[in-house]
Amino acid sequence: AVAMREQAEALVALQQAGKTPGWLRKLHGERGEEVLRAWSSGWLTEAHARWNIEGAVAGVRCPLQVVQGELDEFGTLAQVYAILRKAPQGERWVVPGSGHTPHVQAEAEFVDRVAGFIARHRE
């Protein structure tokens, strides 16, 4: 959580200096500035600093696919493993070579994997 807060603070500082990273526009188009403001206003709150998904995910009983890019700039594999400890039925997929947006960076494989997961767990 500390690293995430530091990253969020650094992005806000860049935005305030008029140097919003280009990747925000690439991912969010003209809404890049707005997305950063909305995202950081949540991530920099005390409530978020205290929040932890582990308690919430412990009650999940349905099939669960935990997906994270291998090179995710905003998440860690420790988060993936923490989720799986609380929801052992979960299936882990760390997307090789992908960052924070595997659904964009590995779109075809992402669609195939998610469709396969859904197909395996249909009732």
N, C-alpha and C positions, 0 to 999 in steps of 0.2 A: 504494500500500500504506500510505503514511503517513496519508493521509486516512481510509482504512478503519479503521486502528488507532485514530485519534483518535475516530472515530464510535463504535467499539465501546467504548472507554474511557468516553466520555460516557454511553452507554446504561447501562453497568454502574454508573457513579456515580449516575445517576438511580434505578436499581433499588435500590441500597444505601440511598438516601435515602428509599425508599418511594414513589417517583414514576415507576414504570415507565410508559412512554408507552401511551396507550390503544390506539394502532394495533396493538400487539402482541396485545392481547386480541381485537381485531377480526379479525386474521388467524389467530390460533392458539387462540382461545377460552380456556378455563380453563388451558391449558398455556402461556400467554404467558410467565410467569415462568420456567418450566422451559426453554422454548425459548431464551430469552435467555441463561440460564446455560450451556446446552449450546453455543450458538452462540459466545458470547464466550470460553468456555474453549478453543475451537479457534482462533478468530481472533486471540487475544492471545498465542499461543505464538511462540517464536523460529522454530520450524519453519515456521509459516505466514508469518512475515515474510520468509523466504527463498524460499518457494514461488512458482513462476511457471508458469502453464499453457502458455506458449509452447513449452517443450521437449516436453511431453507431446502437444500437439496437432499437432506437426510430423509425427508418424508416422501420423496419421489419414488413411486413404485412402478411406473410405466417404463417402457424401453427408453433409453437415453443414449444419445450419440454426443460425445464430447469432442469437439473439433477445435483445433488450434494450429495456427501456422508455426512451423519449426522456428522461424526467425521473427516471431511476433514481437514488435517493438513495445507493446503495451501490456502484454501478458507473459506469464511464465509457465513452464511445464509443471512447476510446483502446484499451481492452481489446478491444472488438469488432474494431477494425482490426488490432490485434496478432495476434489469432487468425487473421484472414483472410490476413494476410501469411504465416503458417506453414502454413495450410491453404486455399490459393487456390480449391479446389473448393467452399468454403463459400458458402452463400447468406446474405446479411445481411438482417435485418428489424428495423428500429428502430421500435417501436410508438409511434405519435404520441400524445402526451398521457398516456402510461402511465409509472408509476414502476417500482418494483422487482418488482411482481407483475403483469406483463401477462396472465398466465393467469387472474387474478382481475379486473383492471381492464378488460380488453378480451376477456372470456371467449369470446364468440361468434366474434369475428374470430380469436382465438388458435386455437380448435378448427378453424376452417375452414382457416387457413394451415397448421397442422401436418398436418391430414388431407391437404391438397393436396400438401404436401411428401412425405409418405409414399407417396401414390398415384403421384407422378411417379417415385419411386425404387424401387418394388417390382420385384422380379426375376421 
